[in-house]
Amino acid sequence: MKLTPQQQLALDHPGNLLLKACPGSGKTRTIVAKLVNEMEEVRGMPIPMKPPLCSEMIAPPVSGMISPPV
């Protein structure tokens, strides 16, 4: 998924962060991208997600960020 330069800065920020922006600006997408990246770093590999969790519980734009089951 393509992030804006500002979203990428948040994604690259080490540690905790607080995002403040208007509705629809991509705050949730940015936080989920950061969570996925951090979890992959801890695991040392992509995060496997099994359907239906990936397709039903996570918004379609975000589900494309998560690796398919291995």
Biotite code that builds the C-alpha atoms (Angstrom):
import biotite.structure as struc

atoms = struc.array([
    struc.Atom([0.000, 0.000, 0.000], chain_id="A", res_id=1, res_name="MET", atom_name="CA", element="C"),
    struc.Atom([1.231, 3.472, -0.867], chain_id="A", res_id=2, res_name="LYS", atom_name="CA", element="C"),
    struc.Atom([1.636, 5.843, 2.080], chain_id="A", res_id=3, res_name="LEU", atom_name="CA", element="C"),
    struc.Atom([1.991, 9.615, 1.938], chain_id="A", res_id=4, res_name="THR", atom_name="CA", element="C"),
    struc.Atom([5.351, 11.115, 2.977], chain_id="A", res_id=5, res_name="PRO", atom_name="CA", element="C"),
    struc.Atom([3.805, 12.164, 6.307], chain_id="A", res_id=6, res_name="GLN", atom_name="CA", element="C"),
    struc.Atom([2.409, 8.663, 6.906], chain_id="A", res_id=7, res_name="GLN", atom_name="CA", element="C"),
    struc.Atom([5.823, 7.174, 6.067], chain_id="A", res_id=8, res_name="GLN", atom_name="CA", element="C"),
    struc.Atom([7.435, 9.442, 8.684], chain_id="A", res_id=9, res_name="LEU", atom_name="CA", element="C"),
    struc.Atom([5.029, 8.073, 11.290], chain_id="A", res_id=10, res_name="ALA", atom_name="CA", element="C"),
    struc.Atom([5.725, 4.527, 10.118], chain_id="A", res_id=11, res_name="LEU", atom_name="CA", element="C"),
    struc.Atom([9.496, 5.055, 10.408], chain_id="A", res_id=12, res_name="ASP", atom_name="CA", element="C"),
    struc.Atom([9.293, 6.736, 13.835], chain_id="A", res_id=13, res_name="HIS", atom_name="CA", element="C"),
    struc.Atom([10.812, 4.473, 16.495], chain_id="A", res_id=14, res_name="PRO", atom_name="CA", element="C"),
    struc.Atom([8.621, 3.732, 19.478], chain_id="A", res_id=15, res_name="GLY", atom_name="CA", element="C"),
    struc.Atom([5.245, 5.151, 20.403], chain_id="A", res_id=16, res_name="ASN", atom_name="CA", element="C"),
    struc.Atom([3.529, 8.008, 18.626], chain_id="A", res_id=17, res_name="LEU", atom_name="CA", element="C"),
    struc.Atom([0.334, 10.024, 18.656], chain_id="A", res_id=18, res_name="LEU", atom_name="CA", element="C"),
    struc.Atom([-1.342, 10.931, 15.370], chain_id="A", res_id=19, res_name="LEU", atom_name="CA", element="C"),
    struc.Atom([-3.667, 13.914, 15.266], chain_id="A", res_id=20, res_name="LYS", atom_name="CA", element="C"),
    struc.Atom([-5.398, 14.681, 11.978], chain_id="A", res_id=21, res_name="ALA", atom_name="CA", element="C"),
    struc.Atom([-8.798, 15.282, 10.430], chain_id="A", res_id=22, res_name="CYS", atom_name="CA", element="C"),
    struc.Atom([-11.253, 12.437, 9.728], chain_id="A", res_id=23, res_name="PRO", atom_name="CA", element="C"),
    struc.Atom([-10.386, 10.391, 6.663], chain_id="A", res_id=24, res_name="GLY", atom_name="CA", element="C"),
    struc.Atom([-6.725, 11.396, 6.655], chain_id="A", res_id=25, res_name="SER", atom_name="CA", element="C"),
    struc.Atom([-5.407, 7.840, 7.043], chain_id="A", res_id=26, res_name="GLY", atom_name="CA", element="C"),
    struc.Atom([-4.603, 7.678, 10.762], chain_id="A", res_id=27, res_name="LYS", atom_name="CA", element="C"),
    struc.Atom([-5.926, 4.148, 11.187], chain_id="A", res_id=28, res_name="THR", atom_name="CA", element="C"),
    struc.Atom([-4.205, 2.926, 8.017], chain_id="A", res_id=29, res_name="ARG", atom_name="CA", element="C"),
    struc.Atom([-0.918, 4.438, 9.221], chain_id="A", res_id=30, res_name="THR", atom_name="CA", element="C"),
    struc.Atom([-1.152, 2.874, 12.697], chain_id="A", res_id=31, res_name="ILE", atom_name="CA", element="C"),
    struc.Atom([-2.038, -0.540, 11.243], chain_id="A", res_id=32, res_name="VAL", atom_name="CA", element="C"),
    struc.Atom([0.904, -0.290, 8.821], chain_id="A", res_id=33, res_name="ALA", atom_name="CA", element="C"),
    struc.Atom([3.178, 0.514, 11.782], chain_id="A", res_id=34, res_name="LYS", atom_name="CA", element="C"),
    struc.Atom([1.769, -2.380, 13.789], chain_id="A", res_id=35, res_name="LEU", atom_name="CA", element="C"),
    struc.Atom([2.268, -4.826, 10.909], chain_id="A", res_id=36, res_name="VAL", atom_name="CA", element="C"),
    struc.Atom([5.854, -3.639, 10.370], chain_id="A", res_id=37, res_name="ASN", atom_name="CA", element="C"),
    struc.Atom([6.708, -3.885, 14.058], chain_id="A", res_id=38, res_name="GLU", atom_name="CA", element="C"),
    struc.Atom([5.191, -7.351, 14.369], chain_id="A", res_id=39, res_name="MET", atom_name="CA", element="C"),
    struc.Atom([7.134, -8.534, 11.314], chain_id="A", res_id=40, res_name="GLU", atom_name="CA", element="C"),
    struc.Atom([10.350, -7.153, 12.839], chain_id="A", res_id=41, res_name="GLU", atom_name="CA", element="C"),
    struc.Atom([9.734, -9.072, 16.075], chain_id="A", res_id=42, res_name="VAL", atom_name="CA", element="C"),
    struc.Atom([8.908, -12.287, 14.229], chain_id="A", res_id=43, res_name="ARG", atom_name="CA", element="C"),
    struc.Atom([11.646, -11.842, 11.643], chain_id="A", res_id=44, res_name="GLY", atom_name="CA", element="C"),
    struc.Atom([9.202, -12.823, 8.890], chain_id="A", res_id=45, res_name="MET", atom_name="CA", element="C"),
    struc.Atom([5.908, -11.706, 7.351], chain_id="A", res_id=46, res_name="PRO", atom_name="CA", element="C"),
    struc.Atom([2.809, -12.074, 9.489], chain_id="A", res_id=47, res_name="ILE", atom_name="CA", element="C"),
    struc.Atom([0.583, -14.929, 8.305], chain_id="A", res_id=48, res_name="PRO", atom_name="CA", element="C"),
    struc.Atom([-3.119, -14.192, 8.564], chain_id="A", res_id=49, res_name="MET", atom_name="CA", element="C"),
    struc.Atom([-5.680, -16.917, 8.008], chain_id="A", res_id=50, res_name="LYS", atom_name="CA", element="C"),
    struc.Atom([-9.032, -16.204, 6.356], chain_id="A", res_id=51, res_name="PRO", atom_name="CA", element="C"),
    struc.Atom([-11.654, -15.176, 7.318], chain_id="A", res_id=52, res_name="PRO", atom_name="CA", element="C"),
    struc.Atom([-9.798, -12.924, 9.774], chain_id="A", res_id=53, res_name="LEU", atom_name="CA", element="C"),
    struc.Atom([-7.886, -11.130, 7.064], chain_id="A", res_id=54, res_name="CYS", atom_name="CA", element="C"),
    struc.Atom([-10.796, -10.608, 4.699], chain_id="A", res_id=55, res_name="SER", atom_name="CA", element="C"),
    struc.Atom([-13.648, -10.000, 7.129], chain_id="A", res_id=56, res_name="GLU", atom_name="CA", element="C"),
    struc.Atom([-12.147, -8.243, 10.131], chain_id="A", res_id=57, res_name="MET", atom_name="CA", element="C"),
    struc.Atom([-9.588, -6.010, 8.450], chain_id="A", res_id=58, res_name="ILE", atom_name="CA", element="C"),
    struc.Atom([-10.506, -3.336, 5.934], chain_id="A", res_id=59, res_name="ALA", atom_name="CA", element="C"),
    struc.Atom([-9.655, -4.342, 2.344], chain_id="A", res_id=60, res_name="PRO", atom_name="CA", element="C"),
    struc.Atom([-6.930, -1.676, 1.878], chain_id="A", res_id=61, res_name="PRO", atom_name="CA", element="C"),
    struc.Atom([-5.189, -2.897, 5.024], chain_id="A", res_id=62, res_name="VAL", atom_name="CA", element="C"),
    struc.Atom([-5.583, -6.606, 4.293], chain_id="A", res_id=63, res_name="SER", atom_name="CA", element="C"),
    struc.Atom([-3.322, -6.174, 1.252], chain_id="A", res_id=64, res_name="GLY", atom_name="CA", element="C"),
    struc.Atom([-0.497, -5.218, 3.616], chain_id="A", res_id=65, res_name="MET", atom_name="CA", element="C"),
    struc.Atom([-0.562, -8.533, 5.434], chain_id="A", res_id=66, res_name="ILE", atom_name="CA", element="C"),
    struc.Atom([1.184, -11.554, 4.006], chain_id="A", res_id=67, res_name="SER", atom_name="CA", element="C"),
    struc.Atom([-0.893, -14.544, 2.941], chain_id="A", res_id=68, res_name="PRO", atom_name="CA", element="C"),
    struc.Atom([-0.682, -17.723, 5.013], chain_id="A", res_id=69, res_name="PRO", atom_name="CA", element="C"),
    struc.Atom([2.548, -19.675, 4.598], chain_id="A", res_id=70, res_name="VAL", atom_name="CA", element="C"),
])
